[in-house]
């Protein structure tokens, strides 16, 4: 079996909720560099959205991460996800500042928030796990979102204490390009952004900013506003929200450890 066949077998297992955590990691390691397999994954995402009996994205991710069990009863997401969250310290980055410390505190469901961002990380062959307060410098980050506010586009970047900006969605690999924020689906259901992305981080902390907007925004435009806010010592979130207009910005600070 070649790498593509193996990845597609893992994608099927992921969407059926029976993937092992090691296979989840191997699948996500393969997807960023393989366009055909990404398209295959996205087709499954579309079918999942159309099938009312399909596993919710949060449950699929939870099973792949080992947060949720593989028993049939695990499909009753409400009670079981809450139980798994309490046991495993599940952390949701909601669209308001808060500090959960080391323990899980209920903050309501995604339906009560206009937007939500969930962050997962993996590195060094480790399975993906839910990001709490820190990541390693070489970790890959993956994201999921909920969009009850019916925003149309999402941009996700990180900025460290040196002012370096790292782009996750959209990917920005050439200085000659100026990509737009990625289109997203409306609704309170949690959906994944399929690629896991790593950067060579050289700071000790990174602020992950998720910018939900009604119309697409270019990465250079966002970076200009971030730079202007830093130069004028304005808080990043209100400055960015005001500059792009009709936007919601989720801000999450993570420690970077060796």
C-alpha positions in Angstrom: 0.0 0.0 0.0 1.5 3.4 -1.0 1.3 6.6 1.1 -1.7 7.9 -0.8 -3.7 4.7 -0.3 -2.8 4.5 3.3 -3.8 8.2 3.9 -7.2 7.6 2.2 -7.7 4.6 4.3 -7.0 6.7 7.4 -9.3 9.5 6.1 -12.2 6.9 5.9 -11.4 5.7 9.4 -11.3 9.3 10.7 -14.7 10.1 9.3 -16.2 6.9 10.6 -14.8 7.7 14.1 -12.6 4.6 14.4 -9.1 5.9 13.7 -6.3 5.2 16.1 -4.4 8.3 17.4 -1.2 7.2 15.7 -3.0 7.0 12.3 -4.6 10.4 13.0 -1.1 11.9 13.3 0.2 10.1 10.1 -2.9 11.3 8.2 -2.4 15.0 9.2 1.4 14.8 8.5 0.6 13.6 5.0 -2.2 16.1 4.1 -0.3 19.4 3.8 2.0 18.2 1.1 -0.6 16.2 -0.9 -3.2 18.0 -2.9 -5.1 14.9 -4.1 -5.4 13.5 -0.6 -6.5 17.0 0.6 -9.3 17.0 -2.0 -10.2 13.5 -1.0 -10.5 14.7 2.7 -12.5 17.7 1.7 -15.0 15.5 -0.3 -15.5 13.6 2.9 -16.1 16.8 4.8 -18.7 17.8 2.3 -20.5 14.5 2.5 -20.3 14.7 6.3 -22.0 18.1 6.2 -24.8 16.7 4.0 -25.4 13.6 6.1 -27.4 14.3 9.2 -26.2 10.9 10.8 -22.5 11.7 10.3 -20.3 12.3 13.3 -20.0 15.9 14.4 -16.5 17.3 13.7 -15.8 17.8 17.4 -16.5 14.1 18.0 -14.4 13.0 15.0 -11.5 15.1 16.3 -12.0 13.9 19.8 -12.0 10.2 18.8 -8.8 10.7 16.7 -7.1 12.5 19.6 -8.2 9.8 22.1 -10.4 12.3 24.0 -13.5 10.3 23.2 -14.0 6.6 23.1 -14.9 4.5 20.1 -18.0 2.9 21.6 -21.4 3.4 19.8 -22.7 5.3 22.8 -20.1 8.0 22.2 -22.2 9.4 19.4 -24.4 11.1 22.1 -22.0 14.0 22.0 -23.5 16.4 24.5 -23.0 14.4 27.6 -20.0 12.5 26.6 -18.0 15.5 25.3 -18.7 17.3 28.5 -17.4 14.3 30.5 -14.4 13.9 28.3 -13.7 17.6 28.6 -13.7 17.5 32.4 -11.5 14.4 32.4 -9.1 15.6 29.7 -8.9 19.3 30.3 -10.6 20.2 26.9 -10.0 23.9 26.2 -12.1 25.9 23.8 -10.8 29.3 22.7 -14.0 31.3 22.8 -14.6 34.7 21.4 -14.1 36.5 24.8 -11.0 36.6 27.0 -10.8 34.2 29.9 -8.2 32.2 31.8 -9.1 28.6 32.5 -5.8 27.8 34.3 -5.4 24.1 34.7 -9.0 23.1 35.1 -11.9 22.9 32.7 -14.8 25.4 33.3 -18.0 25.2 31.4 -18.5 28.3 29.1 -21.6 27.2 27.3 -22.0 25.6 23.9 -20.8 26.9 20.6 -24.4 27.9 19.8 -24.1 30.7 22.5 -21.0 32.3 20.8 -20.8 34.1 17.5 -17.6 32.2 16.7 -15.3 29.7 18.2 -11.8 28.5 17.5 -10.2 25.2 18.7 -6.5 24.6 18.4 -4.7 21.2 18.2 -1.0 20.5 18.2 1.4 17.7 17.4 5.1 17.2 16.9 8.0 14.7 17.1 5.7 11.8 16.2 3.3 12.6 19.1 -0.5 12.2 18.4 -2.4 15.5 18.0 -3.8 16.8 21.2 -5.9 19.7 22.3 -3.8 22.8 22.9 -4.1 24.1 26.5 -1.5 26.8 27.3 1.7 25.8 25.5 3.2 24.3 22.4 6.6 23.3 21.3 8.6 25.4 18.8 8.4 22.8 16.0 4.8 21.7 16.6 2.2 21.5 13.8 -1.0 23.3 14.6 -4.5 22.4 13.3 -7.7 24.3 13.8 -11.4 23.9 13.9 -14.1 26.6 14.1 -17.7 27.2 14.7 -19.4 30.1 13.0 -22.8 30.9 14.6 -22.4 34.6 13.6 -22.4 33.5 9.9 -19.2 35.2 9.0 -18.0 34.4 5.5 -14.2 34.3 5.8 -11.5 33.4 8.3 -7.8 34.3 8.6 -5.6 32.7 11.3 -2.1 33.9 12.1 0.3 34.1 15.0 2.5 36.9 16.2 5.4 36.5 18.6 7.0 39.0 21.0 9.5 40.0 18.4 6.7 41.1 16.0 7.2 38.1 13.6 3.9 37.1 12.0 3.3 33.5 11.1 0.4 32.6 8.7 -1.7 29.4 9.1 -4.8 30.1 7.1 -4.4 31.2 4.4 -1.0 29.7 3.8 1.5 32.3 2.6 4.6 30.7 1.1 5.7 33.2 -1.4 6.5 36.9 -0.7 5.2 37.7 -4.2 1.7 36.6 -3.3 -1.0 38.2 -1.2 -3.6 35.5 -0.5 -7.0 36.1 0.8 -8.7 34.8 4.0 -10.3 31.4 3.5 -14.1 31.0 3.0 -15.9 29.3 5.8 -19.3 27.7 6.4 -21.9 29.4 8.6 -23.5 27.6 11.6 -22.7 26.5 15.1 -21.5 23.1 14.1 -17.7 22.7 14.6 -15.8 22.3 11.3 -12.2 21.6 10.6 -9.6 23.5 8.6 -8.0 20.4 7.1 -4.3 21.2 7.0 -1.9 21.0 9.9 0.9 23.6 9.6 4.2 24.2 11.4 6.6 27.2 11.5 10.1 27.7 12.8 9.1 29.7 15.9 11.9 31.6 17.6 10.0 33.3 20.5 8.8 32.3 23.9 5.2 33.0 23.3 2.8 33.4 20.4 -0.6 35.2 20.1 -2.9 33.2 17.8 -5.3 35.6 16.1 -8.4 34.3 14.3 -10.1 37.1 12.3 -13.7 36.3 11.2 -15.0 38.7 8.5 -17.9 39.3 6.1 -15.6 39.8 3.1 -12.2 38.5 2.2 -9.1 40.2 3.6 -5.6 40.0 2.2 -2.7 38.9 4.4 -0.7 42.1 3.6 -3.7 44.2 4.8 -3.9 42.3 8.1 -0.1 42.6 8.6 -0.2 46.3 8.0 -2.8 46.8 10.6 -0.9 44.6 13.1 2.3 46.7 12.4 0.4 50.0 12.8 -1.1 48.8 16.1 2.3 47.8 17.4 3.9 51.2 16.4 1.1 53.2 18.1 1.0 50.9 21.2 -2.7 50.1 20.6 -4.1 46.9 21.8 -4.1 44.5 18.9 -7.6 43.0 19.0 -9.6 46.3 19.1 -7.3 47.9 16.6 -7.6 45.0 14.1 -11.4 44.7 14.6 -11.8 48.4 13.9 -9.5 48.5 10.9 -11.0 45.5 9.0 -14.6 46.4 9.9 -17.5 44.2 10.9 -15.1 41.6 12.2 -14.7 39.3 15.2 -11.2 38.6 16.4 -10.4 35.7 18.7 -7.1 36.1 20.5 -5.2 33.3 22.2 -1.7 33.5 23.8 0.4 30.3 24.0 3.8 29.7 25.6 6.4 28.2 23.3 8.6 25.6 25.0 11.7 23.8 23.6 
